[in-house]
Every structure is written in structure tokens, then in C-alpha cells.
């Protein structure tokens, strides 16, 4: 899939639970924080409390509304550290989700 602005504003948000590897893909019409966080909140509300204890975001602008998500679903929210090396479990989850 190509997600470049010249092809439109649509994008995919990937939500993965690292122990069970349960994965949710959300297709968004655009990257506005209200749309992305609203979709994430709707999905996360349906998950058991144990599965939504915490969530880690990259530092994309679509995640700027993270305090509202934290308040709505009760998940502890973290922002990733861009300077830290990629964690092996994170790379493995992405590779498995992408069938690599």
C-alpha cells in the first residue's frame, strides 16, 4: 500500500497487543487527531480492561489528543522515544503483522 499525500489523505492505524499478538487495523479517511483518536477509543472500549492497560504511540501529529484517549478508555498512555533503538519485540510484532 502506498500512503503518500499525492494519493490522498487515507491512512492505516495499527494497534497490536504484544503478548497475544492480537492486531487491529483501522482505516482512516485522514490523519486528524480527532478522527484517529475517536476511532481508537471506539475500538479500545470493546477490549477487556487487561488488554487496554497501556498504549504507546509514535510521535505522529495524529496522536496529539492522547490525553483524551487516556481519560476515555482508562489506558495509561506513553509516547515512544525516537532516539532509543527499536525494541526487538516491537519489530517482531510489526513483521508478523506484515507477514514478513
Secondary structure by P-SEA (a helix, b strand, c coil): cccccccccbbbbbbbbccccbbbbbbbccccaaaaaaaaaaaaaaccccccccccccccccccaaaaaaaacccbbbbbcccccccaaaaaaaaaaacc
